[in-house]
Amino acid sequence: MGKRVLAIASGGGHFIQLMRLQPAWAGHQVSVATVDPSTRTLAGDVPFYTFRDVSRADWWRIPAAALDIARILLAVRPQVIITTGALPGLIAAALARPFGTKSLWVDSIANSEVLSGSGAQAGLVCNQVVTQWPHLASDRVDNWGSVL
């Protein structure tokens, strides 16, 4: 069987975009993590985890969310992390990097003028950063097209 993959995103559009990437991880041992337990059915028949949501607006929640995400990382022990963004995906990539986990950041399609705040920092901890907008591509950020 393929690699252990953790697909992680905050809720709403980030999670919907993440689920549209499902064909990309066919043949791998995938676990999915997000903030909303009611989205379990969208993930399919894979291990599913939830964590407390966090954003820059409620930065004081970072320790609790980081603890939730660390527990998920310990349970899954991913070799690869795929995230469509927001702070939880960045936290997961940062926590897993010292253990050799590779990570792919796909910045949300909603960020059409500049990368998201977390997306701009993703290059510091992620192995690959991808934008869905061709004009945002640079020497550090690739464009592979759109997930929509």
C-alpha positions as a Markdown table, in Angstrom:
| # | Residue | x | y | z |
|---|---|---|---|---|
| 1 | Met | 0.0 | 0.0 | 0.0 |
| 2 | Gly | 1.1 | 3.6 | -0.6 |
| 3 | Lys | 2.2 | 6.3 | 1.9 |
| 4 | Arg | 0.4 | 7.4 | 5.0 |
| 5 | Val | -1.3 | 10.7 | 4.1 |
| 6 | Leu | -3.0 | 13.2 | 6.4 |
| 7 | Ala | -5.4 | 15.5 | 4.5 |
| 8 | Ile | -6.1 | 18.4 | 6.8 |
| 9 | Ala | -8.0 | 21.7 | 6.4 |
| 10 | Ser | -10.2 | 24.0 | 8.4 |
| 11 | Gly | -13.9 | 24.0 | 7.6 |
| 12 | Gly | -16.0 | 25.4 | 4.8 |
| 13 | Gly | -14.4 | 26.1 | 1.5 |
| 14 | His | -11.0 | 24.9 | 2.6 |
| 15 | Phe | -12.4 | 21.4 | 3.4 |
| 16 | Ile | -14.5 | 21.3 | 0.2 |
| 17 | Gln | -11.4 | 22.0 | -1.9 |
| 18 | Leu | -9.5 | 19.4 | 0.0 |
| 19 | Met | -12.1 | 16.8 | -0.7 |
| 20 | Arg | -11.9 | 17.7 | -4.4 |
| 21 | Leu | -8.3 | 16.5 | -4.3 |
| 22 | Gln | -9.3 | 12.9 | -3.3 |
| 23 | Pro | -8.4 | 11.3 | -6.6 |
| 24 | Ala | -4.8 | 12.5 | -6.1 |
| 25 | Trp | -4.3 | 10.3 | -3.1 |
| 26 | Ala | -5.9 | 7.1 | -4.4 |
| 27 | Gly | -3.8 | 4.1 | -3.5 |
| 28 | His | -2.5 | 5.7 | -0.3 |
| 29 | Gln | -3.5 | 5.2 | 3.3 |
| 30 | Val | -5.4 | 8.5 | 3.9 |
| 31 | Ser | -6.7 | 10.0 | 7.1 |
| 32 | Val | -8.8 | 13.2 | 7.0 |
| 33 | Ala | -8.9 | 15.9 | 9.7 |
| 34 | Thr | -11.1 | 19.0 | 9.9 |
| 35 | Val | -13.1 | 21.0 | 12.4 |
| 36 | Asp | -16.6 | 19.9 | 11.6 |
| 37 | Pro | -17.7 | 16.4 | 12.5 |
| 38 | Ser | -20.8 | 16.7 | 10.3 |
| 39 | Thr | -18.5 | 16.6 | 7.2 |
| 40 | Arg | -17.5 | 13.0 | 8.0 |
| 41 | Thr | -19.5 | 11.6 | 5.1 |
| 42 | Leu | -17.7 | 13.8 | 2.5 |
| 43 | Ala | -14.4 | 12.1 | 3.5 |
| 44 | Gly | -15.5 | 8.6 | 2.6 |
| 45 | Asp | -14.5 | 5.4 | 4.3 |
| 46 | Val | -11.2 | 6.6 | 5.8 |
| 47 | Pro | -10.1 | 7.4 | 9.3 |
| 48 | Phe | -11.6 | 10.8 | 10.3 |
| 49 | Tyr | -10.4 | 13.2 | 13.0 |
| 50 | Thr | -11.6 | 16.6 | 14.2 |
| 51 | Phe | -9.8 | 19.4 | 16.0 |
| 52 | Arg | -10.6 | 22.7 | 17.5 |
| 53 | Asp | -10.6 | 25.5 | 14.8 |
| 54 | Val | -8.2 | 28.4 | 15.1 |
| 55 | Ser | -7.3 | 31.4 | 13.0 |
| 56 | Arg | -5.2 | 34.5 | 13.3 |
| 57 | Ala | -8.3 | 36.3 | 14.7 |
| 58 | Asp | -8.5 | 34.0 | 17.7 |
| 59 | Trp | -4.7 | 33.4 | 18.2 |
| 60 | Trp | -5.2 | 32.5 | 21.9 |
| 61 | Arg | -6.7 | 29.2 | 20.7 |
| 62 | Ile | -3.5 | 28.1 | 19.0 |
| 63 | Pro | -2.2 | 26.0 | 21.9 |
| 64 | Ala | -5.4 | 24.0 | 22.2 |
| 65 | Ala | -5.7 | 23.5 | 18.4 |
| 66 | Ala | -2.0 | 22.6 | 18.2 |
| 67 | Leu | -2.5 | 20.0 | 20.9 |
| 68 | Asp | -5.4 | 18.5 | 19.0 |
| 69 | Ile | -3.4 | 18.4 | 15.8 |
| 70 | Ala | -0.4 | 16.9 | 17.6 |
| 71 | Arg | -2.6 | 14.1 | 18.8 |
| 72 | Ile | -3.8 | 13.5 | 15.3 |
| 73 | Leu | -0.2 | 13.4 | 14.0 |
| 74 | Leu | 0.7 | 10.9 | 16.7 |
| 75 | Ala | -2.2 | 8.7 | 15.8 |
| 76 | Val | -1.7 | 8.8 | 12.0 |
| 77 | Arg | 2.1 | 9.2 | 11.8 |
| 78 | Pro | 1.8 | 10.6 | 8.3 |
| 79 | Gln | 4.6 | 10.5 | 5.7 |
| 80 | Val | 2.8 | 13.2 | 3.7 |
| 81 | Ile | 0.5 | 16.1 | 4.7 |
| 82 | Ile | -1.8 | 17.7 | 2.1 |
| 83 | Thr | -3.6 | 20.9 | 3.2 |
| 84 | Thr | -5.8 | 23.4 | 1.4 |
| 85 | Gly | -5.1 | 26.0 | 3.9 |
| 86 | Ala | -5.7 | 28.0 | 6.9 |
| 87 | Leu | -3.8 | 28.0 | 10.1 |
| 88 | Pro | -4.5 | 24.4 | 11.2 |
| 89 | Gly | -2.8 | 23.1 | 8.1 |
| 90 | Leu | 0.2 | 25.3 | 8.7 |
| 91 | Ile | 0.4 | 24.0 | 12.3 |
| 92 | Ala | 0.2 | 20.4 | 11.2 |
| 93 | Ala | 3.1 | 21.0 | 8.6 |
| 94 | Ala | 5.2 | 22.8 | 11.2 |
| 95 | Leu | 4.7 | 20.1 | 13.9 |
| 96 | Ala | 5.4 | 17.2 | 11.5 |
| 97 | Arg | 8.4 | 18.7 | 9.6 |
| 98 | Pro | 11.1 | 17.8 | 12.3 |
| 99 | Phe | 10.0 | 14.2 | 11.8 |
| 100 | Gly | 10.7 | 14.2 | 8.1 |
| 101 | Thr | 7.0 | 14.5 | 7.0 |
| 102 | Lys | 6.6 | 16.0 | 3.6 |
| 103 | Ser | 3.9 | 18.6 | 3.1 |
| 104 | Leu | 2.0 | 20.1 | 0.2 |
| 105 | Trp | 0.2 | 23.4 | 0.7 |
| 106 | Val | -2.6 | 24.2 | -1.9 |
| 107 | Asp | -3.6 | 27.8 | -1.2 |
| 108 | Ser | -7.4 | 28.4 | -1.4 |
| 109 | Ile | -8.9 | 29.6 | -4.6 |
| 110 | Ala | -10.5 | 32.4 | -2.7 |
| 111 | Asn | -7.1 | 34.1 | -2.5 |
| 112 | Ser | -7.0 | 35.5 | -6.0 |
| 113 | Glu | -5.0 | 38.7 | -5.4 |
| 114 | Val | -2.4 | 37.6 | -2.9 |
| 115 | Leu | -1.6 | 34.3 | -1.1 |
| 116 | Ser | -3.4 | 33.8 | 2.2 |
| 117 | Gly | -1.5 | 34.9 | 5.4 |
| 118 | Ser | -0.8 | 31.2 | 6.2 |
| 119 | Gly | 0.0 | 30.5 | 2.5 |
| 120 | Ala | 2.6 | 33.2 | 2.5 |
| 121 | Gln | 4.3 | 31.5 | 5.5 |
| 122 | Ala | 3.8 | 28.0 | 4.2 |
| 123 | Gly | 7.0 | 28.1 | 2.3 |
| 124 | Leu | 8.9 | 28.2 | 5.6 |
| 125 | Val | 7.6 | 24.8 | 6.6 |
| 126 | Cys | 6.1 | 23.0 | 3.6 |
| 127 | Asn | 8.0 | 21.2 | 0.9 |
| 128 | Gln | 5.7 | 22.5 | -1.8 |
| 129 | Val | 3.4 | 25.5 | -2.0 |
| 130 | Val | 0.9 | 25.7 | -4.8 |
| 131 | Thr | -1.5 | 28.6 | -5.8 |
| 132 | Gln | -4.6 | 28.1 | -7.9 |
| 133 | Trp | -4.0 | 31.4 | -9.7 |
| 134 | Pro | -1.3 | 31.6 | -12.4 |
| 135 | His | -0.5 | 35.2 | -11.7 |
| 136 | Leu | 0.4 | 34.4 | -8.1 |
| 137 | Ala | 3.0 | 31.8 | -9.1 |
| 138 | Ser | 6.6 | 32.7 | -8.3 |
| 139 | Asp | 10.0 | 31.0 | -7.9 |
| 140 | Arg | 8.7 | 29.7 | -4.5 |
| 141 | Val | 5.1 | 29.1 | -5.4 |
| 142 | Asp | 3.9 | 26.9 | -8.3 |
| 143 | Asn | 0.6 | 26.9 | -10.2 |
| 144 | Trp | -0.8 | 23.5 | -11.1 |
| 145 | Gly | -4.2 | 24.7 | -12.0 |
| 146 | Ser | -7.5 | 24.9 | -10.0 |
| 147 | Val | -9.3 | 22.3 | -8.0 |
| 148 | Leu | -12.7 | 23.8 | -8.9 |
